[in-house]
Amino acid sequence: MVPMDESNALTLIDMLRCSARAHHDNPALSSWHDGTWQTITYGELWDLVRRFGQGLRSLGVKPGDRVAVAAESSPHWVIADFGILAAGAINTAMFPSLPPAQMEYILADSGAWIILVGDAQLLQKALTIRENMPDLQIVLLDGAPPRAPTCCPLSKSSRRWGRRWRTPCPPGRRTWPPSSTPAARRVGRRASC
């Protein structure tokens, strides 16, 4: 195995993949839930990110598409952020405290046609926005139960639950080791690790 360094890890996804290989069973994310710390290892995180990215692609997200995220900081947010990158898309992050009118402006300005929301309150904001943006796709990142939340895209035409896929991760706040380097901003070659 070639160690990851600035010469061979060129994207954040490459860095996460290399970290998952090098530190597979080590904790990557921890969150406080039901009075105990819940942990996701690097191996689990990598698997969740890959599956989340595949789920986005199955919804029609293509490289270069903008995917909006309105959610509190949590393992769900980390998995969604890396999943967006794994799908080749661009994260359009929004503060969850924004009013619907400002969220609608950001969605329209960025060209995002899909929004990931973190809870029922944000789901209601997204449904309000969809009244003016009928093609907006909404994905609810549901935080219950721990280690097995369900992400459910809402059908744009009928507003009922659509396809489901499972992403086991605990809800709550996240911790993330700092790993940003100038190499993470370069594009081109794949990292070898």
C-alpha positions in Angstrom: 0.0 0.0 0.0 1.3 3.4 -1.0 0.9 6.0 1.8 -1.4 8.9 1.0 0.4 12.3 0.7 0.0 15.5 -1.3 1.5 13.9 -4.4 -1.1 11.2 -4.8 -4.3 12.2 -3.0 -6.0 14.7 -5.2 -9.6 14.9 -4.1 -11.5 14.7 -0.8 -13.0 11.5 -2.0 -9.6 10.1 -2.8 -8.5 11.1 0.7 -11.5 9.5 2.3 -11.0 6.3 0.3 -7.3 6.1 1.4 -8.2 6.8 5.0 -10.8 4.0 4.9 -8.2 1.6 3.6 -5.5 2.7 6.1 -7.7 3.1 9.1 -10.7 0.8 8.3 -11.6 0.0 11.9 -10.7 3.3 13.5 -13.4 5.8 14.5 -14.1 8.5 11.9 -17.3 10.1 13.3 -18.8 10.1 16.7 -22.1 11.5 17.9 -24.0 11.6 21.2 -27.3 9.7 21.0 -29.5 8.3 23.8 -26.9 9.0 26.4 -24.0 7.2 24.7 -21.5 7.9 22.0 -22.3 6.3 18.6 -19.3 5.8 16.3 -18.9 5.2 12.6 -15.5 3.7 11.5 -13.7 4.9 8.4 -14.6 1.7 6.7 -18.3 2.2 7.5 -18.1 5.8 6.5 -16.6 4.9 3.1 -19.3 2.3 2.5 -22.1 4.8 3.5 -20.6 7.5 1.3 -20.3 5.2 -1.8 -23.9 4.0 -1.3 -25.2 7.5 -0.8 -23.5 8.7 -4.0 -25.0 5.7 -5.9 -28.4 6.6 -4.5 -28.1 10.1 -5.7 -27.0 8.9 -9.2 -30.1 6.6 -9.2 -32.2 9.7 -8.7 -30.7 11.3 -11.7 -27.9 13.4 -10.2 -25.1 13.7 -12.8 -21.6 15.1 -12.4 -21.7 18.8 -12.2 -25.3 19.0 -10.9 -25.9 21.1 -7.8 -27.4 19.3 -4.8 -28.7 21.5 -2.0 -28.3 20.4 1.6 -30.3 22.0 4.4 -29.6 20.1 7.6 -27.9 20.5 11.0 -24.4 19.3 11.5 -24.5 15.6 12.0 -23.2 12.3 10.6 -26.0 12.5 8.1 -24.6 15.8 6.8 -21.1 14.4 6.5 -22.3 11.4 4.6 -24.5 13.5 2.4 -21.7 16.0 1.7 -19.2 13.2 0.7 -21.9 11.3 -1.1 -22.6 14.4 -3.3 -18.9 14.6 -4.1 -18.8 10.8 -4.8 -21.6 11.3 -7.3 -19.5 14.1 -9.0 -22.0 16.7 -8.0 -21.6 20.1 -6.2 -22.9 20.7 -2.7 -25.0 23.9 -2.3 -25.1 24.1 1.5 -27.8 26.2 3.1 -28.2 27.2 6.7 -31.2 25.4 8.0 -32.4 28.6 9.8 -33.0 30.4 6.5 -36.5 31.3 5.6 -38.1 29.6 2.6 -37.8 32.7 0.4 -34.0 32.8 0.8 -33.7 29.0 0.4 -35.8 29.3 -2.8 -33.5 32.1 -4.1 -30.3 30.0 -3.4 -31.9 27.0 -5.2 -32.8 29.0 -8.2 -29.5 30.9 -8.4 -27.4 27.8 -8.0 -29.5 25.7 -10.4 -30.0 22.9 -7.8 -33.0 20.7 -8.7 -32.7 18.5 -5.6 -32.6 19.3 -1.9 -31.6 17.1 1.0 -33.4 18.1 4.2 -32.5 17.0 7.7 -35.8 17.0 9.5 -39.6 17.4 9.4 -39.4 21.2 9.8 -37.0 21.6 6.9 -39.2 19.2 4.9 -42.1 21.6 5.4 -39.9 24.5 4.2 -38.9 22.5 1.1 -42.6 21.6 0.3 -43.4 25.3 0.6 -40.6 26.1 -1.9 -41.8 23.4 -4.3 -45.1 25.3 -4.7 -43.0 27.9 -6.8 -40.5 25.3 -8.1 -42.6 22.3 -9.1 -39.6 20.3 -10.5 -37.7 20.4 -7.1 -36.9 16.9 -5.8 -36.8 16.6 -2.0 -34.9 13.9 0.0 -35.5 13.6 3.7 -32.5 12.5 5.7 -34.5 11.0 8.6 -32.6 10.6 11.8 -34.5 7.7 13.4 -33.8 5.0 14.4 -30.1 5.3 15.2 -27.7 3.3 12.9 -30.5 2.7 10.4 -32.2 6.0 9.2 -34.1 5.9 6.0 -33.6 8.4 3.2 -36.8 8.9 1.3 -37.1 10.9 -1.9 -40.6 12.5 -2.2 -42.3 12.1 -5.5 -42.6 15.5 -7.1 -46.0 14.8 -8.7 -47.9 13.0 -6.0 -46.0 14.2 -2.9 -46.0 10.7 -1.5 -43.1 8.6 -0.5 -41.0 7.2 -3.3 -38.1 4.8 -3.5 -36.1 4.1 -0.3 -32.5 3.2 0.5 -30.9 2.6 3.8 -27.9 4.4 5.2 -26.9 3.2 8.7 -25.6 6.1 10.6 -26.4 7.6 14.0 -28.0 11.0 14.2 -26.6 13.8 16.3 -23.5 16.0 16.2 -20.4 15.1 14.4 -16.7 15.2 15.0 -14.3 15.1 12.0 -10.5 14.9 12.0 -9.0 17.8 10.0 -7.5 16.6 6.8 -7.6 19.5 4.3 -4.5 19.9 2.2 -3.8 21.8 -1.0 -3.7 18.5 -2.8 -7.4 18.0 -2.0 -8.2 20.9 -4.3 -6.4 19.5 -7.3 -8.2 17.5 -9.9 -7.0 14.9 -12.3 -5.2 11.7 -11.3 -6.7 9.1 -8.9 -4.9 8.6 -5.7 -3.1 5.3 -5.1 -3.2 4.0 -1.5 
